[in-house]
Amino acid sequence: YSTNSGIYRWQDAAQWHGAIEYSDAFSPEAHFPVRHLAQDSTVADGENNITLTLTPDRIMPAGTTITLSNLVGSLTTSGSYLLAGRDSHLFANKWTFSAETARFEMVASASIPAGIAFVVGFVLRNGPGISDPIRAVVSSSGGEITFFPAAVSGRILGVATLPDAAVTHFTVVESSSIRNDMHNTLRFSLRANRALPKGVVLEIRGLTGSATRGTGLTFAITSAPEHSAVVPQTGIWTQTSGTLSITLNATLPPFAYLAFSATLANPDVKQTPKAATLRVLDASSNSLFPDIASAVSLLSGAVPPSLVVARITSQHSVRGARDILTVAIQPSVPILAGATFKIAGVKAAETDGTVIALQGRHGERFYTGGVYSAETKSQLAILQTLNFQVGPNCTTDCTGGSCPPNGAASGLNGREHGRDCRFPFTFDGVEYSFCTAVGSPDGRAWCGTASTVPGTAAAGPSGSWGYCACHDAIPAGEITTFSFALTAPLALSPGSQPTIAFAGRVVIPAVPMTDASGERALVLAASSDLGALFLHNGSALSAGTRAAPWPELAEGSIEAWVKVGAGTGQNLIALSPGMSLSSTATPNEVEVSIGGGGTLFLTG
């Protein structure tokens, strides 16, 4: 507007001068001439398809947030949902709902033209009981123009009809479909449109094929803290019918969700997936609702167990020398305590029945050692294996993560926190291979952190102990590593290419082991140019003194000893019991003391 006045009063507008710029951003009249909601359901707890029609009188730029408020009474939970309808693409096909504030929001992903109606659709769940419909309020924010709150025509979320009594939601999902997996956690979720009184029995049928044995077996049940008053800690399992029964400890309100879990063993063989069915029974075994089946099938055992990692490495190839072999394994399913595994095809100098000690990062996940087996068959083939048994993977744990006093690692009666349990351990003259409650101050299972735990069964442990916190012995989610020593063959050998297999609750057939580069592993090779020197008590030592030394050792042996001096850490000289090894004042000379007073000097 062009004016010619310095007077800024409306009645003197004819005298204004200068220029005035008009902008919609400051107009108080921005609104939706058309703003309407429609619904298609008035049934309690029903899914209500709602249609929203809006016509803005101004352009709405991208980024504008449109809000519907006062959507009270809906059972819809907070979250992000799919937006439907002809123009949902203008809002990236998405909307969000806040149950706390009863607000719907959608954000424009493109500019919305003025004067043209856009239509979108979304779903809200009606309330649980008879109620009057509500009138929503629409507004917008975030753009250059603000659409102030205004009531929307068309009332929604009114409930005029109660549905038939039913379980409206029932799902079961599993944590594993791997065959022989004894640790498949089934997570159950259900919701009914009527209250489930205390004493009601939830009977879950159709879990057939599970390898969990038993009839009328008391079964552990786990629930979230908010459901602990309703869900018991145990249920009843019957394998023949694949039925799990749970009796509620308290009343579950209508439309409330209930979640709990139980662990079953997967089938031993692949089978057709099963669909679980829920039946709700009263104290007289009468059904309160129609049976409902889970939409998700389970217990197929479709995936065979395997080893994701099966690696073995050695440190040298010296004939007759002790070698450190390091094993790294990662199964596709957790391996539980009690399982055995076999490393076969390992040709070493150990005799049959030799106990092999375990060491390394995860050696505590097994019992104290393995047993080497050298079995001759038909005088032709030699089956050479290492057999290990998986032990419990437990640590000591104090409530809150520390032990009194003042958060110290060791507290009352020598109780410890955060240390690995040692199995087996001896307490009051008895050896324990698992956690025990014997002598426990409060009945909780505990373990020893040393080979011998002081105390008595009557008075309890007095040191080197702690309450058990146990985990999968060999977890599926990490690589378990350990090492052990074997002696390379005395004679020339091309080496061994081991395989590894598991037997127990989970069966994994033998698979070839690989080296660090992923190729087929070759260990305990005994080459021709290096050899270890073995000295045995009782060996006849004839000629040779320091003044008139024996002939020089073979070059290979000298090289092997130099390697020891260079710090390889290999025990290339093996001593029988009663012998000792020490250095002398002479450079590059060692002294071997032999039981009975004999002495041998090695030079070079």
Buried (B, 14 or more C-beta within 10 A) or exposed (E): EEBEEEEEEEEEEEEBEEEEEEEEEEEEEBBBEBBBBBBEBBBBBBEBBBBBBBBBBBBBBEEBBBBBBBBEBBBBEEEEBEBBBEBBEBBEBBBBBBEEBBBBBBBBBBBBEBEEBBBBBBBBBBBBEEBEBBEBBBBBEBBBBBBEEEEBEBBBBBBEEBEEBBBBBBBBEBBBBBBBBBBBBBBBBBBBBBBBEEEBBBBBBBBBBBBBEEEEBEBEBBBEEEBBEBBBEEBBBBBEEBBBBBBBEBBBEBBBBBBBBBBBBBBEEBBEBBBBBBBBBEEEEEEBBEEBBBEEBBBBBBBBBBBEBBBBBBBBBBBBBBBBBBBBBBBBBBBBBBBBBBBBBBBBBBEEEBEBEBBBEBBBBBBBBBBBBBEEEEEEEEEBBBBBBBBBBBBBBBEEEBBEEEEEBBBEBBBBBBBBBBBBBEBBEEEBBBBBEBBBEEEEBBBBBBEBBBBEBEEBBBBBBBBBBBEBBBBBEEBBBBBBBBBBBBEEBEBBBBBBBBEBBBBBEBEEBBBEEEEEBBBBBBBEEBBBBBBEEEEEEEEEEEEEEBEEBEEBBBBBBEBBEEEBEBBBBBBEEEBEEEEEEEEEEBBBBBEEEEEBBBBE
